[in-house]
Amino acid sequence: MNNAQKDTYRALAAAKEICDGRHPMEDRATILITLDHVIATVPIAAMGNDPKKAIAMLNEGVIPSVEERIMLFANKRQPK
């Protein structure tokens, strides 16, 4: 298994943990609150508990990357 496949596996496992048996559509609000916690916690941990560095990493690296992944997903779903 290559690194990209491992990342996909980790992401799916994390999504299952975040949803924690809740219905993704019906329990959207509570799931997104949990996701907010994750989005705040991981950059803080990755940047050595430095909130300024965590915010910079989030704004400059994570958000653009997430937007790109969502657009790739959207493009794959469009009928040809």
PDB file as gemmi writes it, atoms N, CA and C in Angstrom:
CRYST1    1.000    1.000    1.000  90.00  90.00  90.00 P 1                      
ATOM      1  N   MET A   1       0.856  -1.172   0.000  1.00  0.00           N  
ATOM      2  CA  MET A   1       0.000   0.000   0.000  1.00  0.00           C  
ATOM      3  C   MET A   1       0.902   1.235   0.000  1.00  0.00           C  
ATOM      4  N   ASN A   2       0.654   2.159  -0.937  1.00  0.00           N  
ATOM      5  CA  ASN A   2       1.480   3.368  -1.002  1.00  0.00           C  
ATOM      6  C   ASN A   2       0.964   4.427  -0.021  1.00  0.00           C  
ATOM      7  N   ASN A   3       1.708   5.516   0.101  1.00  0.00           N  
ATOM      8  CA  ASN A   3       1.348   6.562   1.079  1.00  0.00           C  
ATOM      9  C   ASN A   3      -0.005   7.187   0.801  1.00  0.00           C  
ATOM     10  N   ALA A   4      -0.333   7.419  -0.470  1.00  0.00           N  
ATOM     11  CA  ALA A   4      -1.640   8.010  -0.806  1.00  0.00           C  
ATOM     12  C   ALA A   4      -2.775   7.080  -0.379  1.00  0.00           C  
ATOM     13  N   GLN A   5      -2.606   5.796  -0.596  1.00  0.00           N  
ATOM     14  CA  GLN A   5      -3.633   4.834  -0.177  1.00  0.00           C  
ATOM     15  C   GLN A   5      -3.747   4.794   1.346  1.00  0.00           C  
ATOM     16  N   LYS A   6      -2.610   4.858   2.028  1.00  0.00           N  
ATOM     17  CA  LYS A   6      -2.630   4.880   3.493  1.00  0.00           C  
ATOM     18  C   LYS A   6      -3.343   6.133   4.004  1.00  0.00           C  
ATOM     19  N   ASP A   7      -3.096   7.281   3.350  1.00  0.00           N  
ATOM     20  CA  ASP A   7      -3.767   8.522   3.749  1.00  0.00           C  
ATOM     21  C   ASP A   7      -5.275   8.409   3.550  1.00  0.00           C  
ATOM     22  N   THR A   8      -5.688   7.814   2.437  1.00  0.00           N  
ATOM     23  CA  THR A   8      -7.123   7.628   2.187  1.00  0.00           C  
ATOM     24  C   THR A   8      -7.730   6.735   3.252  1.00  0.00           C  
ATOM     25  N   TYR A   9      -7.052   5.652   3.594  1.00  0.00           N  
ATOM     26  CA  TYR A   9      -7.530   4.739   4.625  1.00  0.00           C  
ATOM     27  C   TYR A   9      -7.657   5.457   5.968  1.00  0.00           C  
ATOM     28  N   ARG A  10      -6.636   6.266   6.324  1.00  0.00           N  
ATOM     29  CA  ARG A  10      -6.682   7.014   7.577  1.00  0.00           C  
ATOM     30  C   ARG A  10      -7.840   8.016   7.580  1.00  0.00           C  
ATOM     31  N   ALA A  11      -8.033   8.686   6.446  1.00  0.00           N  
ATOM     32  CA  ALA A  11      -9.105   9.682   6.354  1.00  0.00           C  
ATOM     33  C   ALA A  11     -10.475   9.025   6.526  1.00  0.00           C  
ATOM     34  N   LEU A  12     -10.666   7.879   5.899  1.00  0.00           N  
ATOM     35  CA  LEU A  12     -11.950   7.174   6.041  1.00  0.00           C  
ATOM     36  C   LEU A  12     -12.150   6.691   7.481  1.00  0.00           C  
ATOM     37  N   ALA A  13     -11.083   6.199   8.094  1.00  0.00           N  
ATOM     38  CA  ALA A  13     -11.175   5.760   9.493  1.00  0.00           C  
ATOM     39  C   ALA A  13     -11.496   6.945  10.407  1.00  0.00           C  
ATOM     40  N   ALA A  14     -10.863   8.090  10.145  1.00  0.00           N  
ATOM     41  CA  ALA A  14     -11.131   9.288  10.953  1.00  0.00           C  
ATOM     42  C   ALA A  14     -12.569   9.758  10.760  1.00  0.00           C  
ATOM     43  N   ALA A  15     -13.061   9.714   9.529  1.00  0.00           N  
ATOM     44  CA  ALA A  15     -14.441  10.130   9.266  1.00  0.00           C  
ATOM     45  C   ALA A  15     -15.425   9.235  10.016  1.00  0.00           C  
ATOM     46  N   LYS A  16     -15.146   7.933  10.038  1.00  0.00           N  
ATOM     47  CA  LYS A  16     -16.020   7.015  10.781  1.00  0.00           C  
ATOM     48  C   LYS A  16     -16.004   7.354  12.268  1.00  0.00           C  
ATOM     49  N   GLU A  17     -14.838   7.662  12.800  1.00  0.00           N  
ATOM     50  CA  GLU A  17     -14.736   8.026  14.213  1.00  0.00           C  
ATOM     51  C   GLU A  17     -15.470   9.339  14.495  1.00  0.00           C  
ATOM     52  N   ILE A  18     -15.328  10.300  13.600  1.00  0.00           N  
ATOM     53  CA  ILE A  18     -15.988  11.592  13.791  1.00  0.00           C  
ATOM     54  C   ILE A  18     -17.501  11.422  13.749  1.00  0.00           C  
ATOM     55  N   CYS A  19     -17.989  10.617  12.801  1.00  0.00           N  
ATOM     56  CA  CYS A  19     -19.440  10.376  12.724  1.00  0.00           C  
ATOM     57  C   CYS A  19     -19.919   9.549  13.910  1.00  0.00           C  
ATOM     58  N   ASP A  20     -19.114   8.594  14.357  1.00  0.00           N  
ATOM     59  CA  ASP A  20     -19.373   7.805  15.563  1.00  0.00           C  
ATOM     60  C   ASP A  20     -20.787   7.238  15.619  1.00  0.00           C  
ATOM     61  N   GLY A  21     -21.221   6.652  14.507  1.00  0.00           N  
ATOM     62  CA  GLY A  21     -22.541   6.039  14.463  1.00  0.00           C  
ATOM     63  C   GLY A  21     -23.683   7.011  14.203  1.00  0.00           C  
ATOM     64  N   ARG A  22     -23.376   8.291  14.167  1.00  0.00           N  
ATOM     65  CA  ARG A  22     -24.422   9.278  13.881  1.00  0.00           C  
ATOM     66  C   ARG A  22     -24.695   9.306  12.382  1.00  0.00           C  
ATOM     67  N   HIS A  23     -25.904   9.634  12.006  1.00  0.00           N  
ATOM     68  CA  HIS A  23     -26.265   9.722  10.582  1.00  0.00           C  
ATOM     69  C   HIS A  23     -25.687  11.011  10.003  1.00  0.00           C  
ATOM     70  N   PRO A  24     -24.884  10.913   8.926  1.00  0.00           N  
ATOM     71  CA  PRO A  24     -24.204  12.105   8.391  1.00  0.00           C  
ATOM     72  C   PRO A  24     -25.139  13.254   8.004  1.00  0.00           C  
ATOM     73  N   MET A  25     -26.339  12.945   7.544  1.00  0.00           N  
ATOM     74  CA  MET A  25     -27.255  14.019   7.155  1.00  0.00           C  
ATOM     75  C   MET A  25     -28.131  14.473   8.324  1.00  0.00           C  
ATOM     76  N   GLU A  26     -28.679  13.535   9.052  1.00  0.00           N  
ATOM     77  CA  GLU A  26     -29.602  13.877  10.139  1.00  0.00           C  
ATOM     78  C   GLU A  26     -28.889  14.521  11.329  1.00  0.00           C  
ATOM     79  N   ASP A  27     -27.661  14.113  11.579  1.00  0.00           N  
ATOM     80  CA  ASP A  27     -26.896  14.627  12.721  1.00  0.00           C  
ATOM     81  C   ASP A  27     -25.769  15.554  12.263  1.00  0.00           C  
ATOM     82  N   ARG A  28     -25.973  16.207  11.147  1.00  0.00           N  
ATOM     83  CA  ARG A  28     -24.942  17.050  10.522  1.00  0.00           C  
ATOM     84  C   ARG A  28     -24.356  18.072  11.491  1.00  0.00           C  
ATOM     85  N   ALA A  29     -25.197  18.752  12.244  1.00  0.00           N  
ATOM     86  CA  ALA A  29     -24.715  19.832  13.119  1.00  0.00           C  
ATOM     87  C   ALA A  29     -23.742  19.297  14.170  1.00  0.00           C  
ATOM     88  N   THR A  30     -24.096  18.210  14.824  1.00  0.00           N  
ATOM     89  CA  THR A  30     -23.217  17.685  15.867  1.00  0.00           C  
ATOM     90  C   THR A  30     -21.940  17.085  15.275  1.00  0.00           C  
ATOM     91  N   ILE A  31     -22.054  16.491  14.107  1.00  0.00           N  
ATOM     92  CA  ILE A  31     -20.864  15.945  13.437  1.00  0.00           C  
ATOM     93  C   ILE A  31     -19.919  17.081  13.061  1.00  0.00           C  
ATOM     94  N   LEU A  32     -20.454  18.176  12.553  1.00  0.00           N  
ATOM     95  CA  LEU A  32     -19.605  19.302  12.167  1.00  0.00           C  
ATOM     96  C   LEU A  32     -18.959  19.972  13.375  1.00  0.00           C  
ATOM     97  N   ILE A  33     -19.620  19.944  14.516  1.00  0.00           N  
ATOM     98  CA  ILE A  33     -18.998  20.476  15.738  1.00  0.00           C  
ATOM     99  C   ILE A  33     -17.785  19.613  16.105  1.00  0.00           C  
ATOM    100  N   THR A  34     -17.946  18.293  16.010  1.00  0.00           N  
ATOM    101  CA  THR A  34     -16.811  17.399  16.273  1.00  0.00           C  
ATOM    102  C   THR A  34     -15.693  17.665  15.276  1.00  0.00           C  
ATOM    103  N   LEU A  35     -16.045  17.852  14.010  1.00  0.00           N  
ATOM    104  CA  LEU A  35     -15.046  18.153  12.983  1.00  0.00           C  
ATOM    105  C   LEU A  35     -14.318  19.459  13.306  1.00  0.00           C  
ATOM    106  N   ASP A  36     -15.039  20.470  13.772  1.00  0.00           N  
ATOM    107  CA  ASP A  36     -14.394  21.724  14.182  1.00  0.00           C  
ATOM    108  C   ASP A  36     -13.325  21.477  15.237  1.00  0.00           C  
ATOM    109  N   HIS A  37     -13.641  20.619  16.188  1.00  0.00           N  
ATOM    110  CA  HIS A  37     -12.666  20.284  17.234  1.00  0.00           C  
ATOM    111  C   HIS A  37     -11.428  19.640  16.623  1.00  0.00           C  
ATOM    112  N   VAL A  38     -11.632  18.727  15.697  1.00  0.00           N  
ATOM    113  CA  VAL A  38     -10.505  18.047  15.046  1.00  0.00           C  
ATOM    114  C   VAL A  38      -9.673  19.045  14.260  1.00  0.00           C  
ATOM    115  N   ILE A  39     -10.340  19.903  13.494  1.00  0.00           N  
ATOM    116  CA  ILE A  39      -9.642  20.875  12.653  1.00  0.00           C  
ATOM    117  C   ILE A  39      -8.822  21.834  13.508  1.00  0.00           C  
ATOM    118  N   ALA A  40      -9.280  22.139  14.699  1.00  0.00           N  
ATOM    119  CA  ALA A  40      -8.504  23.007  15.591  1.00  0.00           C  
ATOM    120  C   ALA A  40      -7.374  22.250  16.284  1.00  0.00           C  
ATOM    121  N   THR A  41      -7.639  21.023  16.683  1.00  0.00           N  
ATOM    122  CA  THR A  41      -6.682  20.265  17.485  1.00  0.00           C  
ATOM    123  C   THR A  41      -5.465  19.793  16.690  1.00  0.00           C  
ATOM    124  N   VAL A  42      -5.680  19.272  15.500  1.00  0.00           N  
ATOM    125  CA  VAL A  42      -4.564  18.697  14.737  1.00  0.00           C  
ATOM    126  C   VAL A  42      -3.517  19.750  14.366  1.00  0.00           C  
ATOM    127  N   PRO A  43      -3.888  20.902  13.809  1.00  0.00           N  
ATOM    128  CA  PRO A  43      -2.846  21.900  13.509  1.00  0.00           C  
ATOM    129  C   PRO A  43      -2.120  22.402  14.760  1.00  0.00           C  
ATOM    130  N   ILE A  44      -2.835  22.541  15.859  1.00  0.00           N  
ATOM    131  CA  ILE A  44      -2.171  22.970  17.090  1.00  0.00           C  
ATOM    132  C   ILE A  44      -1.122  21.938  17.498  1.00  0.00           C  
ATOM    133  N   ALA A  45      -1.489  20.668  17.457  1.00  0.00           N  
ATOM    134  CA  ALA A  45      -0.539  19.612  17.816  1.00  0.00           C  
ATOM    135  C   ALA A  45       0.629  19.565  16.832  1.00  0.00           C  
ATOM    136  N   ALA A  46       0.324  19.690  15.544  1.00  0.00           N  
ATOM    137  CA  ALA A  46       1.368  19.611  14.510  1.00  0.00           C  
ATOM    138  C   ALA A  46       2.341  20.783  14.581  1.00  0.00           C  
ATOM    139  N   MET A  47       1.894  21.896  15.117  1.00  0.00           N  
ATOM    140  CA  MET A  47       2.745  23.084  15.178  1.00  0.00           C  
ATOM    141  C   MET A  47       3.266  23.329  16.598  1.00  0.00           C  
ATOM    142  N   GLY A  48       3.370  22.260  17.374  1.00  0.00           N  
ATOM    143  CA  GLY A  48       3.980  22.356  18.701  1.00  0.00           C  
ATOM    144  C   GLY A  48       3.233  23.248  19.669  1.00  0.00           C  
ATOM    145  N   ASN A  49       1.913  23.214  19.626  1.00  0.00           N  
ATOM    146  CA  ASN A  49       1.052  24.009  20.512  1.00  0.00           C  
ATOM    147  C   ASN A  49       1.206  25.515  20.329  1.00  0.00           C  
ATOM    148  N   ASP A  50       1.660  25.932  19.154  1.00  0.00           N  
ATOM    149  CA  ASP A  50       1.778  27.363  18.843  1.00  0.00           C  
ATOM    150  C   ASP A  50       0.552  27.769  18.023  1.00  0.00           C  
ATOM    151  N   PRO A  51      -0.396  28.500  18.640  1.00  0.00           N  
ATOM    152  CA  PRO A  51      -1.641  28.828  17.943  1.00  0.00           C  
ATOM    153  C   PRO A  51      -1.434  29.701  16.709  1.00  0.00           C  
ATOM    154  N   LYS A  52      -0.483  30.614  16.736  1.00  0.00           N  
ATOM    155  CA  LYS A  52      -0.243  31.470  15.561  1.00  0.00           C  
ATOM    156  C   LYS A  52       0.245  30.642  14.386  1.00  0.00           C  
ATOM    157  N   LYS A  53       1.157  29.717  14.639  1.00  0.00           N  
ATOM    158  CA  LYS A  53       1.642  28.844  13.573  1.00  0.00           C  
ATOM    159  C   LYS A  53       0.527  27.916  13.086  1.00  0.00           C  
ATOM    160  N   ALA A  54      -0.308  27.458  14.007  1.00  0.00           N  
ATOM    161  CA  ALA A  54      -1.424  26.582  13.634  1.00  0.00           C  
ATOM    162  C   ALA A  54      -2.399  27.304  12.710  1.00  0.00           C  
ATOM    163  N   ILE A  55      -2.701  28.547  13.021  1.00  0.00           N  
ATOM    164  CA  ILE A  55      -3.604  29.327  12.169  1.00  0.00           C  
ATOM    165  C   ILE A  55      -2.982  29.559  10.799  1.00  0.00           C  
ATOM    166  N   ALA A  56      -1.696  29.870  10.773  1.00  0.00           N  
ATOM    167  CA  ALA A  56      -1.016  30.078   9.491  1.00  0.00           C  
ATOM    168  C   ALA A  56      -1.038  28.804   8.662  1.00  0.00           C  
ATOM    169  N   MET A  57      -0.748  27.660   9.285  1.00  0.00           N  
ATOM    170  CA  MET A  57      -0.764  26.398   8.563  1.00  0.00           C  
ATOM    171  C   MET A  57      -2.164  26.111   8.034  1.00  0.00           C  
ATOM    172  N   LEU A  58      -3.161  26.361   8.837  1.00  0.00           N  
ATOM    173  CA  LEU A  58      -4.536  26.122   8.429  1.00  0.00           C  
ATOM    174  C   LEU A  58      -4.902  26.988   7.225  1.00  0.00           C  
ATOM    175  N   ASN A  59      -4.630  28.274   7.303  1.00  0.00           N  
ATOM    176  CA  ASN A  59      -5.011  29.204   6.236  1.00  0.00           C  
ATOM    177  C   ASN A  59      -4.199  29.046   4.962  1.00  0.00           C  
ATOM    178  N   GLU A  60      -2.919  28.772   5.103  1.00  0.00           N  
ATOM    179  CA  GLU A  60      -2.042  28.734   3.934  1.00  0.00           C  
ATOM    180  C   GLU A  60      -1.901  27.352   3.319  1.00  0.00           C  
ATOM    181  N   GLY A  61      -2.084  26.310   4.107  1.00  0.00           N  
ATOM    182  CA  GLY A  61      -1.857  24.969   3.592  1.00  0.00           C  
ATOM    183  C   GLY A  61      -3.074  24.082   3.574  1.00  0.00           C  
ATOM    184  N   VAL A  62      -3.777  24.040   4.692  1.00  0.00           N  
ATOM    185  CA  VAL A  62      -4.864  23.083   4.821  1.00  0.00           C  
ATOM    186  C   VAL A  62      -6.105  23.496   4.027  1.00  0.00           C  
ATOM    187  N   ILE A  63      -6.582  24.704   4.212  1.00  0.00           N  
ATOM    188  CA  ILE A  63      -7.822  25.120   3.552  1.00  0.00           C  
ATOM    189  C   ILE A  63      -7.714  25.044   2.028  1.00  0.00           C  
ATOM    190  N   PRO A  64      -6.656  25.583   1.405  1.00  0.00           N  
ATOM    191  CA  PRO A  64      -6.560  25.441  -0.053  1.00  0.00           C  
ATOM    192  C   PRO A  64      -6.516  23.975  -0.503  1.00  0.00           C  
ATOM    193  N   SER A  65      -5.846  23.138   0.254  1.00  0.00           N  
ATOM    194  CA  SER A  65      -5.754  21.715  -0.090  1.00  0.00           C  
ATOM    195  C   SER A  65      -7.120  21.033   0.028  1.00  0.00           C  
ATOM    196  N   VAL A  66      -7.863  21.358   1.068  1.00  0.00           N  
ATOM    197  CA  VAL A  66      -9.194  20.777   1.254  1.00  0.00           C  
ATOM    198  C   VAL A  66     -10.118  21.222   0.121  1.00  0.00           C  
ATOM    199  N   GLU A  67     -10.062  22.502  -0.229  1.00  0.00           N  
ATOM    200  CA  GLU A  67     -10.889  22.993  -1.333  1.00  0.00           C  
ATOM    201  C   GLU A  67     -10.560  22.253  -2.630  1.00  0.00           C  
ATOM    202  N   GLU A  68      -9.279  22.011  -2.863  1.00  0.00           N  
ATOM    203  CA  GLU A  68      -8.856  21.299  -4.068  1.00  0.00           C  
ATOM    204  C   GLU A  68      -9.393  19.867  -4.063  1.00  0.00           C  
ATOM    205  N   ARG A  69      -9.329  19.192  -2.932  1.00  0.00           N  
ATOM    206  CA  ARG A  69      -9.837  17.818  -2.848  1.00  0.00           C  
ATOM    207  C   ARG A  69     -11.345  17.769  -3.088  1.00  0.00           C  
ATOM    208  N   ILE A  70     -12.071  18.733  -2.550  1.00  0.00           N  
ATOM    209  CA  ILE A  70     -13.520  18.773  -2.758  1.00  0.00           C  
ATOM    210  C   ILE A  70     -13.836  19.001  -4.238  1.00  0.00           C  
ATOM    211  N   MET A  71     -13.086  19.874  -4.891  1.00  0.00           N  
ATOM    212  CA  MET A  71     -13.312  20.120  -6.319  1.00  0.00           C  
ATOM    213  C   MET A  71     -12.972  18.888  -7.162  1.00  0.00           C  
ATOM    214  N   LEU A  72     -11.914  18.168  -6.808  1.00  0.00           N  
ATOM    215  CA  LEU A  72     -11.582  16.928  -7.513  1.00  0.00           C  
ATOM    216  C   LEU A  72     -12.721  15.925  -7.376  1.00  0.00           C  
ATOM    217  N   PHE A  73     -13.264  15.818  -6.170  1.00  0.00           N  
ATOM    218  CA  PHE A  73     -14.405  14.931  -5.938  1.00  0.00           C  
ATOM    219  C   PHE A  73     -15.605  15.355  -6.783  1.00  0.00           C  
ATOM    220  N   ALA A  74     -15.876  16.664  -6.806  1.00  0.00           N  
ATOM    221  CA  ALA A  74     -17.001  17.180  -7.587  1.00  0.00           C  
ATOM    222  C   ALA A  74     -16.815  16.896  -9.077  1.00  0.00           C  
ATOM    223  N   ASN A  75     -15.606  17.076  -9.565  1.00  0.00           N  
ATOM    224  CA  ASN A  75     -15.349  16.831 -10.976  1.00  0.00           C  
ATOM    225  C   ASN A  75     -15.508  15.369 -11.346  1.00  0.00           C  
ATOM    226  N   LYS A  76     -15.150  14.476 -10.461  1.00  0.00           N  
ATOM    227  CA  LYS A  76     -15.307  13.044 -10.717  1.00  0.00           C  
ATOM    228  C   LYS A  76     -16.768  12.643 -10.752  1.00  0.00           C  
ATOM    229  N   ARG A  77     -17.607  13.353 -10.023  1.00  0.00           N  
ATOM    230  CA  ARG A  77     -19.026  13.016  -9.946  1.00  0.00           C  
ATOM    231  C   ARG A  77     -19.842  13.558 -11.095  1.00  0.00           C  
ATOM    232  N   GLN A  78     -19.293  14.535 -11.820  1.00  0.00           N  
ATOM    233  CA  GLN A  78     -20.053  15.135 -12.926  1.00  0.00           C  
ATOM    234  C   GLN A  78     -20.187  14.139 -14.074  1.00  0.00           C  
ATOM    235  N   PRO A  79     -21.411  14.024 -14.630  1.00  0.00           N  
ATOM    236  CA  PRO A  79     -21.580  13.126 -15.786  1.00  0.00           C  
ATOM    237  C   PRO A  79     -20.854  13.680 -16.996  1.00  0.00           C  
ATOM    238  N   LYS A  80     -20.365  12.757 -17.810  1.00  0.00           N  
ATOM    239  CA  LYS A  80     -19.618  13.179 -19.007  1.00  0.00           C  
ATOM    240  C   LYS A  80     -20.471  13.117 -20.234  1.00  0.00           C  
TER     241      LYS A  80                                                      
END                                                                             
